[in-house]
Amino acid sequence: MSKAIYPGSFDPVTLGHMDVIRRAAGIFDEVVICVLNNVNKSALFSVQDRVKILQEATKDIENVVVESYSGLLTQYAKEKHIHVVVRGLRAVTDFEYELQNAQTNRKLSGGYLDTMFLTTSLEYAYLSSSTVKEIASFGGDVSDCVPDFVANLLYEKYNKKS
């Protein structure tokens, strides 16, 4: 059985993330979405909330599992016997950051862990969770950026309606 991990903060999950998830699910027998607890980022949604949101967003994709983890991705991958990390790329600027992470993970894992990059579909190339949060914080329309129920959760968080 081929498995992959798609790690991230997903705060919130965007349609760009969903694009990568669906495409990875078409490549691998199982995709584990791993919501990482990154203490260096201040999150809008708790880890538990992000797991629930992703479970709802991916409920129609049978071979997707959503979990959370606090610690090194390489350790999580080893515990789960997964050898591939999936990462989405929007632009060249993403590639530099993601390449460094991929090389670091490969080194830390003793060569156990490889990274597969999927370029985001053009229609979502502009999306980032940070941008979505900023738009929502000012009451802007994020319906083209996130699943509908996530847009509602964002508006509730910011006490605004679009």
ABEGO torsion letter per residue (X at the ends): XBBBBBBEAGOBBBAAAAAAAAAAAAABABBBBBBBBBAABBBABBAAAAAAAAAAAAAABAABBBBBBBEBAAAAAAAAGBABBBBBBABAAAAAAAAAAAAAAAAAAGGABBBBBBBBBAAAAABBAAAAAAAAAAGBBAAAABBAAAAAAAAAAAGBBX
